[in-house]
């Protein structure tokens, strides 16, 4: 690893990230059914119909996992809370769930790790899904209630909190493309979900402010869009992709507006009175998180709106078949600061790669992951040198885990997990980062 901690500002924080459903084991501790459980049990949705019932068994092994976080020298651990674990029916509190996050928080603090919570990372309680899920405006108030319950228990010990991980995935990927739960392909459902997820975000921010909390943020996944050729049509197609992937959510939170090119398609399907919700959606936050992995090349087609498609790019790819394009992270950090957030701290809340890692004689060589991390950290350094207020970098992920519709075959972890024995084996990348942060 060519970088070290001293290459970054003194207040720069390094962390690693996970999410509840991907590692905890949702079959434990009185957790309720989620729409992901239903999605995974529907034939054809998930590789080998794999689910999160056991995952990495983090529910029982969290102390071992936090020992790995501490030993690597990370300052922070970004974890998520499961709504369905805390409130199995979306409304009624499960003491076992609260107790688990209480223990988890204390275990972080005992190891000198700063707890960085995400309230929601996609495991919607089935009871909420039965009421329309993210299509139903009422979900914003329900989510605020959940926020008050979980943060009423652990909020006093959080270093930072963000309400919702990757609103594009909650809205577009899950309701328009159908790749994630609830697996819909419905433009009306999409418009409502994309708006209501932001309304829920703002409602949760307000709930946490009411609890006297600070260092609250918003986390967006961003994917750089380039036109597949030099035509004006391809440029417009890429701009539209950028609009509904990136600018829709940033615009709602930081500008009280949605992009015009996106509203040409979604506008007729938006919920009544949506224009009146921006004061809640734009409730002030203290930092902005950027999750970044790749870019896409976009070309127009003759299909219905959005009338475009992805084109395979020429760059090297990860196990996810995602192009490795570190420059996109620099572009997003600089653009976000210039056009949306100004002097507000930016944090790279996720960055990492899936790799076909193999355990050989007790070791996992993953030089590709090290090269990926180094290339992206170089872009963070460049952004900082150009005056962008980047204050942290979180690697996705601590552990190989349940990669949603792709099951357990895509490995993002710094630590290899044998999903039969649950044995953890730190990879070469883990050891290199530990040396760099030492």
FENCOR-V637322 format. One record per pair of residues at least 24 apart in sequence whose ideal C-beta (glycine too) atoms are under 8 Angstrom apart, sorted by the first residue. I is the first residue (numbers start at 1). GAP is how many residues later the second one is. Records with the same first field share a line. If there is no record, write none. Layout:
I = GAP + GAP
This chain:
1 = 369 + 372 + 373 + 431 + 432 + 434 + 435
2 = 372
3 = 371 + 374 + 375 + 378 + 433
4 = 432 + 433
5 = 68 + 431 + 432 + 433
7 = 374
8 = 372 + 373 + 376
9 = 375 + 382
11 = 380
12 = 372 + 378 + 379 + 380 + 381
13 = 62 + 63 + 101 + 334 + 378 + 379 + 380
14 = 59 + 60 + 61 + 62 + 378 + 379 + 380 + 381 + 423
15 = 59 + 60 + 61 + 62 + 63 + 99 + 101 + 377 + 378 + 379 + 380
16 = 53 + 56 + 58 + 61 + 62 + 378 + 379 + 380 + 381 + 382 + 398
17 = 60 + 61 + 62 + 332 + 333 + 377 + 378 + 379 + 380 + 381
18 = 40 + 59 + 60 + 61 + 62 + 379 + 380 + 381 + 383
19 = 60 + 61 + 99 + 102 + 103 + 146 + 382
20 = 59 + 60 + 61 + 62 + 65 + 101 + 103
21 = 31 + 34 + 61 + 100 + 101 + 102 + 381
22 = 30 + 33 + 34 + 99 + 375 + 379 + 380 + 381 + 382
23 = 32 + 33 + 35 + 42 + 375 + 376 + 378 + 379
24 = 28 + 31 + 32 + 34 + 35 + 58 + 61
25 = 27 + 28 + 29 + 30 + 31 + 32 + 33 + 34 + 35
26 = 25 + 26 + 27 + 29 + 56 + 58 + 59 + 97
27 = 26 + 27
28 = 31 + 32
29 = 30 + 56 + 65 + 67 + 68 + 71
30 = 55 + 58 + 64 + 66 + 67
31 = 51 + 53 + 54 + 57 + 63 + 66
32 = 52 + 53 + 55 + 56 + 57 + 58 + 62 + 93 + 94 + 95
33 = 51 + 55 + 92 + 93
34 = 48 + 50 + 89 + 90 + 91 + 92 + 95 + 147
35 = 88 + 89 + 90 + 91 + 94 + 98 + 146 + 147
36 = 86 + 87 + 88 + 145 + 368
37 = 89
38 = 88 + 91 + 143 + 144
39 = 141 + 142 + 143 + 144 + 366
40 = 141
42 = 141
45 = 138 + 360
46 = 358 + 359 + 360 + 361
47 = 358 + 359 + 360 + 361 + 362
48 = 359
50 = 352 + 357 + 358
51 = 351
52 = 71 + 350
55 = 346 + 347
56 = 343 + 344 + 345 + 346 + 361 + 363 + 366
57 = 365
58 = 341
59 = 41
61 = 361 + 363
62 = 41 + 42 + 45
63 = 44
64 = 360
65 = 333 + 334 + 359
66 = 38 + 41 + 42 + 45 + 47
67 = 44
68 = 330 + 347 + 356 + 358 + 362
69 = 39 + 42 + 44 + 329
70 = 41 + 42 + 43
71 = 363
72 = 342 + 358 + 361 + 362 + 365
73 = 360 + 361 + 364 + 365
74 = 39 + 363
75 = 38 + 39
76 = 37 + 38 + 39 + 40 + 83 + 84 + 316 + 318
77 = 31 + 36 + 37 + 38 + 39 + 321
78 = 38 + 39 + 40 + 271 + 316
79 = 25 + 36 + 37 + 38 + 39
80 = 37 + 38 + 39 + 40 + 41 + 85
81 = 36 + 37 + 38 + 39 + 69
82 = 41
83 = 36 + 37 + 40 + 41 + 42 + 45 + 60 + 63
84 = 39 + 40 + 41 + 42
86 = 60 + 63 + 64
87 = 38 + 59 + 62
88 = 37
89 = 36 + 38
90 = 35 + 37 + 38 + 52 + 56
91 = 36 + 51 + 54
93 = 56
98 = 51 + 52 + 55
101 = 49 + 52 + 53
102 = 51 + 52
105 = 49 + 52 + 53
106 = 51
109 = 48
114 = 45 + 46
115 = 39 + 42 + 43 + 44
116 = 42 + 43 + 44 + 45 + 278
117 = 37 + 41 + 43 + 44 + 45
118 = 43 + 44 + 45 + 46 + 47 + 101
119 = 24 + 27 + 28 + 31 + 32 + 42 + 43 + 44 + 45 + 85
120 = 43 + 44 + 45 + 50 + 80
121 = 44
122 = 43 + 47 + 48 + 52 + 58 + 59 + 282
124 = 57 + 58
129 = 52 + 53
133 = 49 + 60
134 = 36 + 37 + 40 + 41 + 58 + 59 + 62 + 63 + 66
135 = 40 + 54 + 57 + 58 + 61
136 = 56 + 60
137 = 55 + 59 + 62 + 134
139 = 57 + 61
140 = 56 + 59 + 60 + 62 + 63 + 140
141 = 62
143 = 57 + 60 + 61
144 = 56 + 59 + 60 + 62 + 63
145 = 62
147 = 56 + 57 + 60 + 61
148 = 59 + 62 + 63
151 = 56 + 57 + 60 + 62
152 = 59
155 = 53 + 56 + 58
158 = 55 + 57
159 = 56
160 = 55 + 56 + 57 + 126 + 127
161 = 47 + 52 + 54 + 55 + 56
162 = 54 + 55 + 56 + 57 + 127 + 187
163 = 37 + 38 + 41 + 42 + 55
164 = 33 + 36 + 37 + 40 + 55
165 = 54 + 56 + 126
166 = 53 + 54 + 55 + 125
167 = 27 + 30 + 31 + 34 + 53 + 82
168 = 26 + 52 + 53 + 76 + 77 + 78 + 80 + 81
169 = 52
170 = 27
171 = 26
172 = 72 + 73
179 = 226
180 = 224 + 225
187 = 78 + 79 + 82 + 118
188 = 81
190 = 76 + 79
191 = 75 + 76 + 78 + 79 + 80
192 = 77 + 78 + 79
194 = 50 + 54 + 55 + 72
195 = 57 + 75 + 76 + 79 + 82
196 = 75
198 = 51 + 54 + 55 + 79 + 83
199 = 78 + 81 + 82
201 = 52 + 80
202 = 51 + 75 + 78 + 79 + 80 + 81
203 = 77
205 = 78 + 79 + 80
206 = 74 + 77
209 = 74
214 = 72
215 = 71 + 72
216 = 69 + 70 + 71
217 = 68 + 69 + 70 + 71 + 72 + 130
218 = 35 + 67 + 70 + 71
219 = 70 + 71 + 72 + 130
220 = 26 + 29 + 30 + 68 + 69 + 70 + 71
221 = 70 + 71 + 72 + 129
222 = 24 + 68 + 69 + 70 + 106 + 110 + 114
223 = 69 + 70 + 71 + 72 + 73 + 105
224 = 70 + 71 + 72 + 101 + 104 + 107 + 108
225 = 70 + 71 + 73
226 = 69 + 70 + 71 + 72
227 = 70 + 71 + 72
228 = 69 + 70 + 71 + 83
229 = 70
233 = 67
234 = 64 + 65 + 66
236 = 25 + 64
237 = 61 + 62 + 63 + 69 + 70 + 71
238 = 59 + 60 + 70
240 = 66 + 68
241 = 55 + 57 + 65 + 67
244 = 62
246 = 86
250 = 86 + 90
251 = 89
252 = 26 + 29 + 30
253 = 28 + 29 + 32
254 = 28 + 34 + 86 + 87
255 = 27 + 85
256 = 25 + 26
264 = 41
265 = 40 + 41
285 = 59
286 = 58 + 59
287 = 57 + 58 + 59 + 60 + 104
288 = 48 + 52 + 53 + 56 + 57 + 58 + 59
289 = 57 + 58 + 59 + 60 + 61
290 = 39 + 42 + 43 + 46 + 56 + 57 + 58 + 59
291 = 57 + 58 + 59 + 60 + 105
292 = 36 + 37 + 40 + 56 + 58 + 59 + 84
293 = 25 + 27 + 29 + 57 + 58 + 59 + 60
294 = 24 + 26 + 28 + 29 + 30 + 31 + 34
295 = 28 + 30 + 33
296 = 27
318 = 35 + 36 + 37 + 50 + 54
319 = 34 + 35 + 36 + 37 + 91 + 92
320 = 33 + 34 + 86 + 90
322 = 31
324 = 29 + 48 + 51
326 = 46 + 49 + 50 + 52 + 53
327 = 52
329 = 47 + 50 + 51 + 54
330 = 49 + 50 + 52 + 53
333 = 46 + 47 + 50 + 55 + 57
334 = 49 + 52 + 54
337 = 51 + 52
343 = 46
344 = 45
345 = 44 + 45 + 46 + 47
346 = 42 + 43 + 44 + 45
347 = 43 + 44 + 45 + 46 + 47
348 = 28 + 32 + 42 + 44 + 45 + 46
349 = 43 + 45
350 = 44 + 46
351 = 25 + 42 + 43 + 44 + 45
352 = 43 + 44 + 45 + 60
353 = 59
354 = 49 + 56 + 57 + 58
355 = 56 + 57
356 = 55
357 = 43 + 54 + 56 + 59 + 70
359 = 57 + 59 + 66
362 = 63
363 = 62 + 65
364 = 52 + 61 + 62 + 63 + 64
365 = 62 + 63
366 = 61 + 62 + 63
367 = 61
369 = 45 + 58 + 60
370 = 58 + 59 + 62
373 = 56 + 60
395 = 38
399 = 25
